[in-house]
Amino acid sequence: MKAYGTYFQNDPQRPLVYGEVELINPPRQRLRGEPLKEGILAHPVMVGFCGTDYELMKMGSRGELTPKFPEGQKRLINGHEGVVWVPSQNRFAIVLIRGGDSVDPTRYTEDETYFEYGCDGADGLFCDSIYVNPDMLLKIPDGYVRDGRLALSFAKRMVFPDPFACMLFQLERMEDLGSAHWFRQTARRRHCDLETARRYAADEIFERTVIFGLGTTGMFIGDVIRQAHPDANIYFVGRSPADSHKVRFAVETAKAQYVQNTYADPADCAKAICEAMGGRATCFIGVSGTNVEHEIAFKHKVLGCNGIYNSFSLGPKITFDTMPFGFENHLIFGSINFRQDHMEKAIDMLSRSRYDEIVGLIDREEFAADPMGAYENKIYCKSAPMKTAVIWNPNYIDTAK
């Protein structure tokens, strides 16, 4: 079957193009032990643009995409965020992106294999049609479809389940590892048993939380921490002006404080963060994608004794002086993934959110005419909205809702 869409290829001049492609439908499995199943046909309706897509485009220009292509192919249809229409089931669905021969995708091990629709080994959503394992088409909540069309405001929110699910997993990891890191000290301080101390410690680790970087992931992690831990003290750190729409939206949603990083010297930024918090951080989450994250946390001592450091940035190298690291008892971890239950919870939480307010749209024809130019000049330029999406099939969208 042929369809029109955008796809990545190894080409120094044209790593991303729009055109006709031959769809493939190899059997795939959701989890280890489950049967291999051929995909069923789905039509993408609304698709969001992710920074991963932009990075894959750059990899294609350097000729580095071969390991990402589906087996036997020299191209990868991109796109992994959005909502699709499933004609054989007469319903809309969200694609569970990651599957493969693994027991638990959040605990991927070296003897397991995986694929990710639109990212790694499997074609994605920027296409008229896609084949998806039927077990990986997740339901949407009731109430958002009228006369066979999906409310635009809801469709905009549904470009976020993938990153939002990642943040729900980050919350789980911080609670699991952070409470285990603290609970014995908590038990002695509170004079309680160890099981009770674990519950207390899961709250205490967010006493002074720094979220360094204010993109959508930073915004989402602040939101999920606030909803799970109402008494948390959350401090966003970013470069945007405090009165910008992005900052005001994030601060209001997470009921957080904001420290604007206008400092040339990281030491001055660190001092401003600690002064705002009234102490050093119990938890530091790096989501800025810059090397200054670890300098602020470790070299300039924003992360306090017994603090946890969650690295969610891809690219920066983390370094620390082993002497204070050991004596200050820091816990450092990083993990980027989610399970199906995270995705399902994300869909539910997002359906009741205001995140459609931060999504801007680009016209499909404009994007198809020059996809590389759209990435560079509209989707990821300085004046771009926080999130950009495209209505891929307007027949399924109710733009009045």
Salt bridges, closest charged atoms under 4 A:
GLU34 OE2 - ARG30 NH2 2.72
ASP53 OD1 - HIS80 ND1 3.70
GLU55 OE2 - LYS58 NZ 3.49
GLU64 OE1 - ARG62 NH2 3.10
GLU81 OE2 - HIS80 NE2 3.87
GLU81 OE1 - LYS387 NZ 2.45
ASP101 OD1 - ARG32 NE 2.83
ASP111 OD2 - ARG32 NH1 3.92
GLU116 OE2 - ARG98 NH1 3.27
ASP120 OD2 - LYS68 NZ 3.21
ASP123 OD1 - ARG75 NH1 2.83
ASP128 OD1 - ARG364 NH2 2.88
ASP135 OD2 - LYS37 NZ 2.97
GLU172 OE1 - ARG339 NH2 2.92
GLU172 OE1 - HIS342 NE2 3.13
GLU175 OE2 - HIS229 NE2 2.69
GLU195 OE2 - ARG199 NH1 3.98
ASP203 OD1 - HIS229 ND1 2.47
GLU204 OE1 - ARG189 NH2 2.97
GLU204 OE2 - ARG190 NE 2.80
GLU207 OE2 - ARG208 NH1 3.36
GLU252 OE2 - ARG354 NH1 3.22
GLU328 OE1 - ARG280 NH2 2.82
GLU328 OE2 - LYS301 NZ 3.78
GLU328 OE1 - HIS330 NE2 3.34
ASP341 OD1 - ARG339 NE 2.84
ASP348 OD2 - ARG352 NH2 2.70
ASP356 OD1 - ARG157 NE 2.97
GLU357 OE2 - ARG354 NE 2.93
GLU366 OE1 - LYS378 NZ 3.21
